[in-house]
């Protein structure tokens, strides 16, 4: 495989997300990560590590257009722990062979609610969340031609 041309690098401009089947039109950014929890294991003089668990977390960033996730905040205030599903899709028209990358992230628990408004500024909101990594499924991947 040779050089990759600039137009083949994917742009987040084409990203879309859905939360519990509702498209979040004002999505500005999504960050998702899985972290391997490790403990040190010593064998002789060498120290290695052992995976003891996985942690999933992320953030959905929005440019304020609508009131979002108020129903979830109200449930949490009542002591309930509602969970949801995120579908994240990246369909850049220049992707190799017109392919799409999609992820389903289940057991999503929103972690923080609040707002920050500033005179003269576009209002942005961030919603951190956690999820179980075993509920993260790659539905479609972009593969080299």
Z-matrix of the N, CA and C atoms (Angstrom, degrees):
N
C 1 1.445
C 2 1.522 1 107.96
N 3 1.316 2 116.72 1 132.61
C 4 1.457 3 121.68 2 -177.03
C 5 1.510 4 112.76 3 -93.17
N 6 1.306 5 114.05 4 -149.00
C 7 1.457 6 122.31 5 -178.58
C 8 1.535 7 111.20 6 -68.69
N 9 1.322 8 116.12 7 141.80
C 10 1.461 9 121.06 8 175.96
C 11 1.526 10 107.35 9 -95.63
N 12 1.307 11 116.54 10 123.81
C 13 1.468 12 121.89 11 179.85
C 14 1.526 13 109.95 12 -71.75
N 15 1.324 14 116.09 13 151.55
C 16 1.463 15 122.50 14 -175.73
C 17 1.517 16 114.32 15 -56.90
N 18 1.336 17 117.46 16 -35.21
C 19 1.457 18 119.26 17 -177.87
C 20 1.523 19 112.77 18 -71.01
N 21 1.326 20 117.64 19 -12.22
C 22 1.466 21 120.87 20 179.45
C 23 1.531 22 112.56 21 -87.93
N 24 1.338 23 116.67 22 -10.21
C 25 1.459 24 119.98 23 175.09
C 26 1.531 25 107.51 24 -75.40
N 27 1.306 26 117.18 25 133.65
C 28 1.457 27 121.57 26 -171.76
C 29 1.527 28 112.32 27 -79.07
N 30 1.327 29 115.71 28 147.38
C 31 1.452 30 122.95 29 179.62
C 32 1.528 31 109.73 30 -114.47
N 33 1.334 32 115.64 31 133.05
C 34 1.455 33 120.84 32 177.07
C 35 1.519 34 113.28 33 -66.03
N 36 1.327 35 117.02 34 -9.33
C 37 1.459 36 121.03 35 176.38
C 38 1.521 37 111.23 36 -54.54
N 39 1.310 38 116.26 37 -29.47
C 40 1.466 39 121.86 38 -175.36
C 41 1.525 40 112.99 39 -95.07
N 42 1.332 41 117.42 40 10.80
C 43 1.464 42 120.97 41 -178.64
C 44 1.524 43 110.64 42 -79.81
N 45 1.323 44 115.38 43 146.31
C 46 1.467 45 122.67 44 176.05
C 47 1.523 46 108.02 45 -140.44
N 48 1.339 47 115.76 46 150.27
C 49 1.465 48 119.15 47 173.96
C 50 1.522 49 110.01 48 -136.58
N 51 1.323 50 113.63 49 155.56
C 52 1.456 51 123.16 50 173.96
C 53 1.524 52 107.05 51 -128.33
N 54 1.318 53 116.65 52 141.86
C 55 1.455 54 121.45 53 173.21
C 56 1.515 55 106.96 54 -120.53
N 57 1.317 56 116.13 55 119.35
C 58 1.472 57 122.51 56 -176.97
C 59 1.528 58 111.52 57 50.44
N 60 1.330 59 115.44 58 41.24
C 61 1.455 60 121.40 59 175.54
C 62 1.513 61 115.25 60 84.09
N 63 1.330 62 118.75 61 -3.18
C 64 1.467 63 122.12 62 179.56
C 65 1.522 64 108.74 63 -102.32
N 66 1.330 65 116.12 64 123.45
C 67 1.464 66 120.45 65 179.54
C 68 1.529 67 109.64 66 -68.92
N 69 1.325 68 115.92 67 130.40
C 70 1.462 69 122.37 68 178.95
C 71 1.533 70 106.48 69 -96.67
N 72 1.320 71 115.75 70 91.02
C 73 1.462 72 122.05 71 -172.84
C 74 1.528 73 113.26 72 -63.69
N 75 1.338 74 116.51 73 -32.30
C 76 1.468 75 120.19 74 -173.57
C 77 1.526 76 113.15 75 -92.20
N 78 1.337 77 116.20 76 17.48
C 79 1.466 78 120.28 77 178.78
C 80 1.533 79 109.38 78 -61.56
N 81 1.315 80 114.71 79 131.61
C 82 1.461 81 121.81 80 179.42
C 83 1.529 82 111.06 81 -107.44
N 84 1.344 83 115.67 82 -31.37
C 85 1.465 84 120.02 83 -175.39
C 86 1.517 85 108.80 84 -165.03
N 87 1.319 86 115.85 85 144.67
C 88 1.463 87 121.05 86 170.28
C 89 1.517 88 107.39 87 -132.13
N 90 1.306 89 114.83 88 136.07
C 91 1.460 90 122.20 89 176.84
C 92 1.521 91 107.03 90 -124.59
N 93 1.321 92 116.77 91 129.79
C 94 1.463 93 122.00 92 179.72
C 95 1.518 94 107.80 93 -135.25
N 96 1.327 95 116.73 94 133.25
C 97 1.470 96 118.55 95 176.14
C 98 1.517 97 110.87 96 -145.82
N 99 1.321 98 113.90 97 147.97
C 100 1.456 99 122.73 98 173.93
C 101 1.520 100 106.76 99 -116.05
N 102 1.314 101 116.24 100 127.24
C 103 1.455 102 121.80 101 -179.41
C 104 1.519 103 109.13 102 -113.19
N 105 1.327 104 116.14 103 131.24
C 106 1.463 105 121.21 104 175.24
C 107 1.531 106 108.32 105 -84.73
N 108 1.329 107 117.12 106 119.19
C 109 1.466 108 121.26 107 172.97
C 110 1.525 109 107.35 108 -78.57
N 111 1.306 110 115.89 109 129.35
C 112 1.468 111 120.49 110 -176.44
C 113 1.525 112 110.57 111 -127.28
N 114 1.320 113 114.29 112 147.30
C 115 1.462 114 120.90 113 172.03
C 116 1.522 115 107.91 114 -119.49
N 117 1.328 116 114.98 115 144.15
C 118 1.462 117 119.41 116 177.43
C 119 1.523 118 110.81 117 -68.06
N 120 1.324 119 114.97 118 141.26
C 121 1.463 120 122.39 119 175.22
C 122 1.528 121 106.12 120 -129.87
N 123 1.330 122 115.91 121 122.23
C 124 1.456 123 119.22 122 -179.14
C 125 1.519 124 109.98 123 -101.42
N 126 1.313 125 114.91 124 128.66
C 127 1.458 126 122.06 125 174.91
C 128 1.529 127 106.40 126 -125.32
N 129 1.303 128 116.78 127 108.41
C 130 1.458 129 119.85 128 -174.10
C 131 1.515 130 108.96 129 64.79
N 132 1.342 131 116.35 130 -128.39
C 133 1.467 132 120.25 131 178.08
C 134 1.523 133 112.62 132 -91.33
N 135 1.303 134 117.22 133 -10.22
C 136 1.471 135 120.96 134 -178.45
C 137 1.526 136 110.91 135 -85.29
N 138 1.323 137 114.97 136 139.38
C 139 1.461 138 120.99 137 173.92
C 140 1.524 139 107.33 138 -112.87
N 141 1.301 140 115.59 139 119.57
C 142 1.465 141 122.90 140 178.33
C 143 1.523 142 106.74 141 -114.94
N 144 1.304 143 117.58 142 -162.11
C 145 1.469 144 119.78 143 177.75
C 146 1.517 145 110.11 144 -144.95
N 147 1.326 146 113.78 145 160.13
C 148 1.459 147 122.42 146 179.97
C 149 1.519 148 107.92 147 -130.76
N 150 1.345 149 117.20 148 130.62
C 151 1.456 150 120.34 149 175.67
C 152 1.522 151 108.66 150 -70.63
N 153 1.336 152 115.23 151 127.03
C 154 1.469 153 120.47 152 -179.34
C 155 1.526 154 112.40 153 -114.62
N 156 1.309 155 116.53 154 -4.16
C 157 1.461 156 120.29 155 179.18
C 158 1.516 157 110.63 156 173.72
N 159 1.315 158 115.60 157 170.09
C 160 1.462 159 122.20 158 177.88
C 161 1.518 160 108.87 159 -127.91
N 162 1.328 161 116.55 160 143.14
C 163 1.460 162 121.98 161 179.00
C 164 1.519 163 108.79 162 -125.61
N 165 1.327 164 116.86 163 130.74
C 166 1.452 165 121.66 164 177.48
C 167 1.513 166 110.92 165 -111.38
N 168 1.333 167 115.58 166 133.19
C 169 1.460 168 120.17 167 177.39
C 170 1.513 169 109.89 168 -151.74
N 171 1.320 170 115.22 169 160.13
C 172 1.451 171 120.23 170 -179.72
C 173 1.513 172 111.09 171 -168.63
N 174 1.338 173 114.34 172 -177.75
C 175 1.453 174 122.08 173 178.35
C 176 1.521 175 108.69 174 -145.48
N 177 1.321 176 116.14 175 135.91
C 178 1.456 177 122.26 176 170.16
C 179 1.525 178 106.38 177 -106.02
N 180 1.335 179 116.42 178 125.08
C 181 1.461 180 122.03 179 178.60
C 182 1.526 181 108.64 180 -109.19
N 183 1.321 182 115.59 181 132.69
C 184 1.459 183 121.87 182 -177.17
C 185 1.522 184 110.57 183 -123.30
N 186 1.325 185 116.16 184 149.17
C 187 1.452 186 121.40 185 165.96
C 188 1.523 187 104.81 186 -92.55
N 189 1.317 188 116.23 187 116.97
C 190 1.467 189 122.40 188 -170.31
C 191 1.525 190 111.79 189 -54.51
N 192 1.325 191 114.70 190 118.77
C 193 1.462 192 122.65 191 175.86
C 194 1.521 193 109.51 192 -133.28
N 195 1.318 194 116.09 193 -41.85
C 196 1.455 195 123.20 194 -178.42
C 197 1.527 196 108.96 195 -129.54
N 198 1.319 197 116.30 196 163.24
C 199 1.457 198 120.68 197 170.60
C 200 1.525 199 105.91 198 -78.77
N 201 1.316 200 117.12 199 119.62
C 202 1.464 201 121.74 200 -177.90
C 203 1.521 202 110.31 201 -116.65
N 204 1.320 203 115.52 202 146.80
C 205 1.461 204 125.00 203 170.32
C 206 1.525 205 113.96 204 65.16
N 207 1.331 206 118.05 205 17.00
C 208 1.466 207 121.07 206 178.06
C 209 1.522 208 110.44 207 -66.25
N 210 1.322 209 117.19 208 -35.02
C 211 1.468 210 120.10 209 178.01
C 212 1.526 211 111.12 210 -62.52
N 213 1.299 212 116.94 211 -37.33
C 214 1.468 213 121.32 212 178.99
C 215 1.530 214 110.31 213 -70.45
N 216 1.335 215 116.86 214 -43.54
C 217 1.466 216 120.38 215 178.42
C 218 1.527 217 110.38 216 -58.72
N 219 1.341 218 117.17 217 -42.53
C 220 1.468 219 120.93 218 179.70
C 221 1.526 220 111.49 219 -62.68
N 222 1.309 221 117.68 220 -38.64
C 223 1.470 222 121.02 221 177.98
C 224 1.530 223 110.68 222 -65.93
N 225 1.333 224 117.13 223 -41.20
C 226 1.463 225 121.22 224 179.79
C 227 1.525 226 110.50 225 -63.75
N 228 1.336 227 117.03 226 -40.61
C 229 1.468 228 121.15 227 178.41
C 230 1.530 229 110.85 228 -61.09
N 231 1.332 230 117.14 229 -28.80
C 232 1.467 231 121.57 230 177.71
C 233 1.526 232 111.80 231 -81.98
N 234 1.341 233 117.22 232 0.60
C 235 1.457 234 120.56 233 179.38
C 236 1.513 235 114.04 234 92.16
N 237 1.314 236 117.47 235 4.86
C 238 1.465 237 120.87 236 178.71
C 239 1.518 238 109.82 237 -88.97
N 240 1.322 239 116.45 238 163.65
C 241 1.470 240 121.73 239 -177.68
C 242 1.533 241 109.13 240 -128.74
N 243 1.339 242 116.75 241 74.26
C 244 1.462 243 119.18 242 -177.52
C 245 1.530 244 111.97 243 -67.49
N 246 1.310 245 115.54 244 145.29
C 247 1.462 246 121.99 245 178.43
C 248 1.518 247 109.03 246 -122.05
N 249 1.315 248 116.25 247 155.27
C 250 1.457 249 120.84 248 -178.56
C 251 1.513 250 112.17 249 -141.71
N 252 1.323 251 114.19 250 -174.62
C 253 1.462 252 121.94 251 179.40
C 254 1.522 253 109.48 252 -130.77
N 255 1.321 254 115.55 253 133.28
C 256 1.463 255 122.27 254 174.67
C 257 1.520 256 108.17 255 -107.74
N 258 1.315 257 116.13 256 134.66
C 259 1.467 258 122.07 257 167.52
C 260 1.517 259 105.57 258 -112.47
N 261 1.321 260 117.08 259 124.70
C 262 1.458 261 122.49 260 177.88
C 263 1.527 262 108.09 261 -116.01
N 264 1.325 263 115.62 262 132.72
C 265 1.467 264 120.78 263 -175.02
C 266 1.522 265 109.41 264 -132.80
N 267 1.323 266 116.00 265 135.74
C 268 1.464 267 122.37 266 174.59
C 269 1.519 268 107.67 267 -124.77
N 270 1.334 269 116.12 268 111.78
C 271 1.464 270 121.43 269 -178.12
C 272 1.521 271 109.12 270 -127.77
N 273 1.303 272 115.59 271 75.38
C 274 1.461 273 122.07 272 176.77
C 275 1.530 274 107.90 273 -74.70
N 276 1.342 275 118.80 274 128.34
C 277 1.464 276 119.82 275 -178.16
C 278 1.531 277 113.68 276 -62.13
N 279 1.328 278 117.84 277 -19.70
C 280 1.460 279 121.04 278 178.05
C 281 1.529 280 113.21 279 -93.31
N 282 1.332 281 118.51 280 3.22
C 283 1.464 282 120.99 281 -179.64
C 284 1.529 283 109.52 282 -59.17
N 285 1.291 284 115.69 283 147.83
C 286 1.471 285 122.31 284 -179.80
C 287 1.528 286 110.47 285 -49.26
N 288 1.317 287 116.44 286 118.92
C 289 1.458 288 121.91 287 177.30
C 290 1.525 289 113.99 288 64.51
N 291 1.347 290 117.97 289 18.41
C 292 1.459 291 121.19 290 -179.42
C 293 1.518 292 113.69 291 69.24
N 294 1.342 293 116.88 292 19.98
C 295 1.461 294 121.24 293 -176.68
C 296 1.533 295 112.10 294 -72.06
N 297 1.303 296 115.36 295 162.78
C 298 1.464 297 124.08 296 -179.40
C 299 1.521 298 109.08 297 -124.99
N 300 1.339 299 116.47 298 144.27
C 301 1.462 300 121.15 299 171.11
C 302 1.522 301 107.52 300 -109.02
N 303 1.344 302 116.31 301 129.96
C 304 1.472 303 121.54 302 178.95
C 305 1.518 304 109.83 303 -136.03
N 306 1.326 305 114.46 304 142.29
C 307 1.460 306 122.19 305 177.37
C 308 1.519 307 109.39 306 -129.02
N 309 1.304 308 115.61 307 142.30
C 310 1.461 309 122.07 308 170.43
C 311 1.520 310 107.05 309 -113.08
N 312 1.328 311 115.84 310 126.75
C 313 1.453 312 121.55 311 -179.44
C 314 1.521 313 106.83 312 -119.96
N 315 1.312 314 116.54 313 112.47
C 316 1.456 315 121.87 314 -176.82
C 317 1.517 316 112.16 315 -101.71
N 318 1.317 317 115.22 316 171.47
C 319 1.461 318 123.72 317 179.74
C 320 1.534 319 111.21 318 55.81
N 321 1.328 320 116.09 319 39.18
C 322 1.466 321 122.40 320 -179.01
C 323 1.528 322 109.20 321 -78.03
N 324 1.328 323 115.06 322 126.70
C 325 1.469 324 122.05 323 177.61
C 326 1.529 325 107.79 324 -119.10
N 327 1.332 326 116.93 325 112.22
C 328 1.463 327 120.30 326 176.69
C 329 1.531 328 108.86 327 -66.80
N 330 1.345 329 115.94 328 139.70
C 331 1.461 330 120.91 329 -169.79
C 332 1.519 331 115.34 330 -109.67
N 333 1.327 332 118.31 331 -27.44
C 334 1.461 333 121.04 332 -174.89
C 335 1.523 334 110.06 333 -140.72
N 336 1.333 335 114.19 334 145.74
C 337 1.459 336 121.21 335 177.21
C 338 1.518 337 108.07 336 -135.70
N 339 1.303 338 116.98 337 142.00
C 340 1.461 339 120.80 338 178.64
C 341 1.515 340 109.18 339 166.63
N 342 1.308 341 115.15 340 -173.37
C 343 1.454 342 118.36 341 177.93
C 344 1.508 343 110.28 342 -155.18
N 345 1.342 344 114.21 343 161.79
C 346 1.453 345 122.31 344 175.39
C 347 1.516 346 106.39 345 -142.95
N 348 1.322 347 115.86 346 118.11
C 349 1.453 348 121.14 347 179.48
C 350 1.524 349 107.74 348 -115.16
N 351 1.326 350 116.43 349 136.69
C 352 1.452 351 121.00 350 -178.16
C 353 1.522 352 108.95 351 -132.47
N 354 1.333 353 116.70 352 129.96
C 355 1.451 354 121.24 353 178.34
C 356 1.524 355 109.70 354 -57.16
N 357 1.324 356 115.77 355 131.20
C 358 1.466 357 120.94 356 176.75
C 359 1.519 358 114.53 357 81.91
N 360 1.325 359 117.69 358 2.58
C 361 1.463 360 120.10 359 -177.53
C 362 1.514 361 112.13 360 -119.79
N 363 1.308 362 115.49 361 151.30
C 364 1.453 363 121.11 362 173.31
C 365 1.521 364 107.12 363 -70.77
N 366 1.320 365 116.49 364 133.88
C 367 1.461 366 120.82 365 -176.49
C 368 1.526 367 109.24 366 -83.10
N 369 1.319 368 115.43 367 125.96
C 370 1.462 369 122.05 368 176.04
C 371 1.512 370 108.55 369 -119.95
N 372 1.322 371 116.23 370 147.18
C 373 1.459 372 121.07 371 177.65
C 374 1.524 373 108.96 372 -130.62
N 375 1.322 374 115.38 373 144.30
C 376 1.457 375 120.82 374 177.40
C 377 1.519 376 109.32 375 -120.85
N 378 1.324 377 114.84 376 137.90
C 379 1.454 378 122.13 377 179.35
C 380 1.528 379 109.03 378 -124.67
N 381 1.345 380 117.59 379 94.75
C 382 1.463 381 119.96 380 175.36
C 383 1.529 382 110.27 381 -67.26
N 384 1.320 383 115.48 382 150.41
C 385 1.460 384 120.11 383 178.51
C 386 1.518 385 110.18 384 -147.59
N 387 1.328 386 114.33 385 161.96
C 388 1.461 387 121.61 386 171.85
C 389 1.519 388 107.58 387 -120.96
N 390 1.325 389 115.84 388 162.86
C 391 1.461 390 121.15 389 176.96
C 392 1.520 391 107.87 390 -159.50
N 393 1.312 392 115.68 391 163.85
C 394 1.457 393 119.47 392 175.86
C 395 1.528 394 108.16 393 -89.56
N 396 1.337 395 117.36 394 124.46
C 397 1.459 396 120.53 395 -176.72
C 398 1.534 397 114.46 396 -56.45
N 399 1.324 398 117.44 397 -28.38
C 400 1.467 399 119.03 398 177.95
C 401 1.520 400 111.61 399 -69.36
N 402 1.348 401 117.33 400 -12.84
C 403 1.464 402 121.83 401 176.79
C 404 1.523 403 112.14 402 -98.76
N 405 1.337 404 117.61 403 17.16
C 406 1.463 405 122.77 404 176.17
C 407 1.528 406 107.49 405 -104.91
N 408 1.333 407 115.68 406 117.02
C 409 1.468 408 120.84 407 -173.98
C 410 1.521 409 109.57 408 -124.40
N 411 1.331 410 116.25 409 128.81
C 412 1.461 411 121.17 410 173.83
C 413 1.528 412 107.84 411 -81.70
N 414 1.325 413 117.18 412 110.24
C 415 1.460 414 121.82 413 -177.79
C 416 1.535 415 112.05 414 -82.87
N 417 1.335 416 116.34 415 -38.43
C 418 1.465 417 122.06 416 179.09
C 419 1.508 418 108.26 417 -143.91
N 420 1.326 419 116.74 418 140.10
C 421 1.455 420 119.60 419 177.18
C 422 1.527 421 110.45 420 -128.29
N 423 1.314 422 115.72 421 153.56
C 424 1.453 423 121.77 422 178.90
C 425 1.520 424 107.21 423 -94.55
N 426 1.316 425 115.77 424 118.74
C 427 1.463 426 121.69 425 -175.28
C 428 1.532 427 109.64 426 -112.20
N 429 1.331 428 116.55 427 150.61
C 430 1.471 429 119.52 428 175.37
C 431 1.535 430 110.18 429 -60.49
N 432 1.305 431 114.33 430 145.44
C 433 1.471 432 119.13 431 179.63
C 434 1.517 433 111.42 432 -70.46
